[in-house]
Amino acid sequence: MRLGALFLPRFPLQRLVLEQPSLSGQPIVLHADDRGSQRVHFVSASAVKLGLRPGMTVSAAAAIVPTVVKRPFDVEAETKALVSLGERLMAASPAFQVDAPEGLWLDASASHLAGGEALWGKVLVSTLAQAGYRARCVVASERFTAQALARFGHEPLAVVGAKTNAQLAPLPLQALEVGWLGAGATAPFRSLGLSTLGEVAGLASGALIARFGTMGLHAARLCRGEDDSRFVAQALPEQVHERVQLDWPAEHLEPLLFALKMLVDRLCGRLQGRQQAAVQLTVTLCLESRERQAVPLRLARPTSQSKLLLELIRHRLTDLTVTQPISALEVLIDEACADPGRQLMLGDAPAGEAELEVVLSRLQSALGPDTLFSAVPQAQHRPEDGWVATPFRPPDAGRLSDIWGVVDADWALGTEQTELVVDEPLEAPACLSPLPQKPEAAPPMWLPGQAQRSDEEAQVLDLVAFIDKQAGQPHLKPKAKSVEVPKTATSTMLARPPRVFRQPSVLHVDVAADGVMRWVTLLGKRRRVESLAGPERLTGAWWAPEPFARDYYRVQIEGVGALWVFRDGQDGDFYVQGMFD
Amino acid sequence: MTQYAELVCRSNYSFLSGASHPEELVNQAASEGLSAIALTDGDGLYGSVKAHTAAKAHGLQFILGTMLTLTDGPRLCVYPENATGYAHLCELISTSRLGHAKGLAGLSWERVAERSAGLIALLPRTGSSGPGTKLFELAEAFRGRFYVGVSRSLAPDDERRVHEAIALAQALEAPLVAHNDVHTHHRDRQPLQDVMTAIRHSTTVAHAGTLLFPNAERTVKGPLEMAHLFSDMPEVVGRTMEIASACQFSFDHIQYDFSEEHLPPGMNTSQYLAHRVDEGLRSRYPGGVPDAVLAQIRKELELIDALDYPGYFLAMWDIVRFARSKGILCQGRGSAANSAVCFALHITSIDPVRMGLLFERFLSMERREPPDIDVDFEHARREEVIQYVYEKHGRHRAAMVSEHICFRGKLAVREVGKALGLSLDQVDRLAKSLDFETDIGPYQLHRAGLSLSERSVQQTLSLSKQLIGMPRHLSIHVGGFVITHRPLVSIAPVENGAMAARTVVQWDKDDLAVLNMLKVDLLGLGMLTVISRCFELIEQTTGLKLTMASVPAEDPAVYDMLCDGDSIGTFQVESRAQQNMLPRLKPRRFYDLVIQIAIIRPGPIVGDMVHPFLRRRNGDEEVTYPSEDVKFILERTLGIPIFQEQAMKLAMVAAGFSTGDADRLRRALTNKRANELLVPFRAKFIEGCVSRGYDRDFAVRCFDSFRGFSEYGFPESHSASFALIAYVSSWLKRYHPASFCAALLDAQPMGFYSPHTLVDDARRHGVEVRGVDVNRSEWISRMEVIEQTTPFVLRDSKDPGPPPFPQTTERVALRLSFALVKGIREASARQLVAARDAGGPFTSIADLARRTRLPRHELTRLALAGALNGLSHNRRNALWDLQALGPFDADDLFFGLPMATDRGTFSEMTVNDRVYTDYETVGLSLEAHPVELLRSQLKKLGALTAADLLRARPGQHVRVGGLVIVRQRPPTAKGFSFLSVEDETGIANFVIEPKNFERYRQAVTGTALVVGSGRIERNGKVVNLKIDHLEELVPDG
């Protein structure tokens, strides 16, 4: 089998610069965690000139070149990008294999259709050049030979015959390590003073086997151009998804469209490589604040034409209003027209799966896209950090029997279950205005009829009206004379309220001269504090930008019930954190 | 008025569980108006002595206590009411600790119940499991002295715990008592407490979540605040005073008896000591004991008897006698050398009467402090002495002193940085930036690739400052032993040390001093091992049997060598600073060495004693004395007070101080707060001198020069003891450099220099050094007789002239040992030698493998070290042959048989590769110096060699390159840095001025190969290069 090895030197850096052209020419390092240290994996040419090298720590690099641009290196992302690139080259080759993080092997069996191996290789290199990538291509019969010559040879394009070692001979031993024997595996050869593949190839096989076992034989065979390893075609990912990080957050359509074009070109290239067309896709705008805004797009007619697709997306974006600059773009093909279908197994219930999808879709449509989530408890003292909302994941598409099997196992083990939680009731009553940016800038209390009420406000009003009704005191007025308020009592058991607000809200409190809370203003009314228990003191997060110091009280308010109130140690204001039912 | 005693309180001696020093807790308790405070660190009394001292200063009651870990119940605080209770407390802690590996503890409730007499128990937390039967039984054992603790720290589960405590107290019929479960002395310390929690759990503060306390309330609170917290049950606060008044036992009540020597019938310790001293005097003075010595001995024995220390001296005598009987070199040092009794008992080697040393520096009636006798033993054989002490006195009566290892700069930065979520490389660079700094500023951070604007960096720096000085773990003191007459575990808590067969008391030497507990210091000294080994080698090769006493004294050739600054490897005078001082001070007699050793110390340097002394010694300044009395004191140091004893004597003679006052002056002088403490003494000294007719200027000058003693300095007796070893080591270097070098290599690691510098120095003295060889080497170095010595030739020098160093006349060569080869175990080397001795030299690599059965990786290390060259011609062939050997499994039929006989054709390594491999495997190369390989490059740069530098003219601007072997930036050098830069011809001294330090910081602090240019400064034989440009020497290609 004939193979073409493509080597894209410093591919992760090439990709980064393509996506963010402003980085071109700058000293850049890509780094990743290595046993707790951030180590440099790739260094741009300009950074090399300034003395930066792979293997050094990021701090060391920053110490040498303070202006160095630091970006994380993610092998998985680079592999995905190579797969994406391979898919785009499938027009020239029926299959490819990823050689992460800097190369690809392509099946060159059909190169005669492109005018021969040399011309085929040239087409590949020029296709990549059009896409903005520098690459070297070597066509050979063995994966090792092709890869080693592409990586360590000097010709941009070469074609070599089968089992030839003449061209391999001058290559360094390092060629044996990457992806073959492993890092450091050639140390025994080096200790003998051997430095090239040809020198290893020249040693007697028997002697090598006697000394290094199968590793020695394997190495010698590779050095002689004998490689039996098989080409394994890359399985294509189920979802076609592309993402691009913008150079800087875009506030206008033009820079967005530039990135979008690159994205859609890649996407359509992949679709064409798969011989598929998009039916439904989602464009996601990643905002500067890490919020994401999804724009679903269902196509009336499936297509893989980038021009048409780009036009459709552009129209949708033109109508859109976003509140913040956009830092990244993602496009996901939700549905493509080519459906491979599937063979049903005994126990599968595709109808049930479909119904579940319908139910979930209806829930999401009715309550909004973010209302379905799982609440995961967190071991944190700050009440609002006591749990986090994680996206609710419906069962993966597949066989229900598999899914139920997993669930059974979880129950048997007694593991914690995630629950489907509807978010709405946990919001603070709207009458309690949200935490102001600055205490003095608190918004005025809402008055009935003064402004349009939100749904949340209406719900809380209903709730309070209900409470008032239950208490038989629909309209409480402050009494003329002062009311005796119980002193702070610590002996009362302070249970946490069942309803904890995600965001504490300001409570207007009248504090007497003796420092005791006597009256609160709630829903436009001044209400008497009947009892007060506490405090429970919570402090922490001093290491974070927003430390907290709070004294919590259970406050029984006349006509309302018990609220969980805290006094903030920083601004001195009172806030409501929850309600006791 | 409400009174309150805090009964549950953890200090930082709970090791990462409390964030305040014991003294801070006590000080805060005093300022909050507490009536008493207890320290209840887990299973120990580690910080109690410090708290006791601080409490005494405040007049505050300190309650001894601990929190015991029960293996079958919740933790329990216990407090001794009386001496019985204290003995039980120590026994419980010791049992708990000794029954577990270091750092762990645990007791059964039955064990606690057995030792409940004299103790009050408090259950600080009820635990989640509720009262069990065992708890009832435990409470029953403490009937009337068992309390249930209740605390309110404003935490979410406060009230649940209060209710549980009330229920438990009712069930156990035990009274409730309030406490605050104190972990910090002040709320401000809570961030450090959180960081410590994160460190303890190996996580970050951000991820620690509910592992952290919910607030900062576990702190020292005053009576009013506690009364407010427990306003619903005020009796629980008042009840703390009930416990405080019952616990009146304090450390002041400890009765300590030193172990008594096994006495002959009819003699008490005093008589037996006098008998031993009498015997010793006869051997010290065979020609008759001088009257002055006899008078001194009588005076000392009276004082020793009056202070009840005869047992201590006898114990030391016994230990030294044992060591000598086993041929272990030993010598007393420190202030003990001031004692004629110690000299007579052969504990020390310096005659204090002849030297005119001041006994009061060692022991005085006014001070009533225990004597401190430090004895050095060969470090390789010190363990034999330690085990003898355990054997003689029993483990129940002897234990080693512990050392409280505290967080230091780098470790603190690393731990805090990790806890605050900095990445490991950031933490690493931050810590490294502390190399030469005590403080980190924006510049250092910038160089480390960090920024002070980052909150985590700021917090790391701030919290690490707080963490520095906090105890991290317990270690074993270098040699301190506590020996008691009564069982030690009833006097002090004892636990296992990290080393096998070692037990330690929980207190450090300062704590023991506070408690007036005697300790003996059995220290290890590497140079004694070297001298002992050297004597052995000399006897093997020449038949000459030497001892410390038989080494010829006052040999001019030895002083000639030292005057040339040729002292690498010698004791105490080998450092760069000493090498520079030797040609200037020009020692010609033993007492010059005493001064030489003492003068290059921070004390004399800061006290500005060095230059005046040198001027007077060189005759540049007249030596005058205001009186004959003063002349008697200062004559030997040419009128400059260099030793603490001289300050004491001057105070007594010139200013009329009593012995006690003089000693108090010495203590003030050596205190860190000397400036403050010396104020009252200054006026007294000056006025005392003036009233005795001395010139006021003289008095002022004298007193001001004393200030240097606040820095580190040697007492005269200590310096004299060291000078003896320094002289012997110098004599050995001068006359037996091969044996001396071999002994130094075998005693590594020790001293200032690495093996390659020691070997190069030996070769410069004409010693032939031979490489490691499997057919000749042993685990330790050996000497091989040769016909003719091959003098070391200065490379790269067309006309080297006469050798700058005296050449050896020994007819022996030094064969390097297997111990130098990295990756070879001692057992393997001995296995190899045994196989060679049994079957003769190895004939091939296969023969070596089959007969020694060493693992392949060790044989590979030997091949790389060139030790197999004799079997396979060169290293690559050896590696190739080695790799052809069959399976190395011990039971394999083909073990070690060559599986292929073909020989590859491998070229010999290049000289660069050989030198590199030599350094990688052996740490030195006999073939070439690394800098020699760069000589052509250095020549292109116009660089001189170190040898050329000695011949260059002063003021000349030159360039020199080489390998940095020593870097120093002493605090007393006013910001100057010093590099010792070695090349193939010798060592050059680089001096970097403070203004250039930051500019060349990287090269000064971290670069191995440097090239520097600057002007030559010559002072006699001392040549320095004052650097104005320094850079890394990057090899071409």
Interface residues (C-beta under 8 A of the other chain):
Chain A: D33 R35 G36 S37 Q38 R39 T57 V58 S59 A60 A61 A62 A63 P66 P188 S191 L192 G193 L203 A204 G206 A207 A210 R211 F212 Q378 A379 Q380 H381 A489 T490 S491 T492 M493 L494 R496 P535 E536 R537 L538 T539 G540 W542 W543 A544 P545 D551
Chain B: R152 L154 A155 P156 D158 E159 R160 V162 H163 Q190 P191 D194 V205 A206 G209 T210 L211 L212 P214 N215 A216 E217 L229 S231 D232 L420 G421 S423 L424 D425 Q426 D428 R429 H446 R447 A448 G449 L450 R455 S456 Q459 L864 R876 L879 W880 Q883 A884 M899 A900 D902 G904 F906 S907 M909 D913
